[in-house]
Amino acid sequence: EELNRTDFPRNVFQLQNRYRHILYSFYDENPNDSLIMWLQSNLPYYTSGSTSYPLNTVLIPVGSVESPFYEQEGPDFINFAGLGKMVSHEMMHAFDSTGIRYELKNAQNLLTSSKQCQNEQLSNTQTFIINDVSMKATLPADLILNEALSDSSAVQLAWEAYRSILN
């Protein structure tokens, strides 16, 4: 049965049934298989992405490609701020202090100490100009390093992507 764009509860039910059917069909499979790991970590109606470091994979579930993260007829700045920031955030986890260890053996040497890196990220206030209005944003210092790096980089990446379509 097809999903109905206007019936979210029914869609959740249908997607959950599909998910369970697929999940049970893999009951006897190897739990270390990447498909099995993906099925265990992200349900279709989840609204936030996730990163699998060992699989070097970003998971963006179907539920996040809906309002409020994405509106097909909505303004671009809303879509870049919601979905664009989410995707960018998850992508940036590949470069955080955990993700970088899953690449080349020596890649972890590219980062300086966690404390120095965090201080550099959190001490810099970002200034954005939108329609001649200047806005400043500083990340809260209590964020953990990986989230701080991913959030600050994702905001910048989503902003740069949005600016590129304006020109």
N, C-alpha and C positions, 0 to 999 in steps of 0.2 A: 504494500500500500504506500502511496506517495505521501510525502510530508505536506502539511497544509500551512502556508505562510502565516495564517491568522489564528491558528489553534495551537499555542505553545504547549499546554498540558498534554494534549493528544500526541504531539510530536515527541515530547519527553517519553511518554509511554511507549511509543513505537520504537524510538531509538534505544530505549532500555531493553525492550524485547529483542531487537536485532543484536544488541551488544551481548546479551545473555546467550542467545543462540550461537553466536560466533565463539564466545568464551567457552561454552560447553563443548563445542566441536573440537576444541584443542585440549581437552581434558587429559589425554594420554601423551601429549607432546612434551618435548624437553622444555623445562621452565626457563632455561637460559637463552632460548631462541628470541631474537629481537622482536618478532611479531607478538610473541606471548608477553614479553615485557611491556610492549606498547599497550596491549589490551588491558593489562593490569593497572596501568598508571594514569589513564585518561579516559573518562567517560565522555560521550558525544555532547552531553548537555552542560559540561563544565564550561565556565566562562573565563577561565584563566589558563594561560599557556604554562607549559613546563618544559624543563630541559633534562634530557637524559645524558649525563656526562659519558658513561661507558659506551653508549650507542652513537655519541656525537650527533644527537638528534634533537630538534626543537619540535615540540608537539603543540599544535594550535587546534583545539577542538572546535567542532562545528558550532557549538553554543556561543563561542566568542565572536562569530561572524554575524552577530545579531545586535540589535539595539541593547545597550547604549554604546557598544564598542564600534559598531559599524551600521551605517544607514545608507542603503543603496542610493536613495534620492537626497540624502543629507549633504550638508556642506563638506567640502574636502577637509577643512581644518578639524572638524569633529572626527572624521575617519582617521586622519593622521594622528590626532591626539589620543584616540582610543585604541584602535587596532594596531596602528603604526607603532605606537609606543610599546604595546604589549609584545609584538613580534620583535622589535628592536631589543627590548629588555631581555627576552629569551636568547636571542642571538648573541648578545654581549656576554652571557654566561660562559660562552666558549673561551673568553679571554680573562675570566676572573681567576682568583687564586686557586680555585679547584679545577675549573675547566682547562686551564693551560697545562695541567699535569697529564691530561689525557691525550696530548699531542706528542710532538717529538720529545725524546728523553731530555734534551737540554733546554727545551722551551721554557721550563719553569725559571730559568736564570734570567729571563727577559724582564720579569717583575722585580722591582726593588722590594725592600722589606714591606710587610703588610702595613705597618704603622706609617711609614713614609708615604706610601701610595695612598692610603686613606686620608692622611692629612692634606696631601695635595688636592685630592678630589673634593674634600669637604670644605676646605678653606677658600675655594674659588666660587664666588657668586657668579652665576650666569646671568647675563643681561640680554633680554630679547626685546625687539621693537616690532610691535604689531600695529599696523595702521597708525603710525606715528605716536603710539603710546609705548613708553618704555616700561618694561616689567623686569624685576629682578627675582631670581629664585636661588635659594640655598638649601641644600639637602639637610635634613635633621642629622645631627652628629651621632645619634644613637642607632642608626642603621648599621647592620653588620657589613663588613667589607664587601662581600660578594654582591649583596643587594645594592649597596651604595654605588659600586662601580657600574653595575648593570643599569640602575635607574638613571644616574647622571649621564651615562653614554647614550642610553635609549632616548632620553628627552632631547639631547643634542641631535641625534641621528634622525628622529622623527621630525624635528624642527627643520633641519637641513633638507630633508626630502620634501617637506611641504613648501619651503621657500623655492626649491628648484622648479616646482610646477607653476609657481606664480610668475616666474620670469619667462 
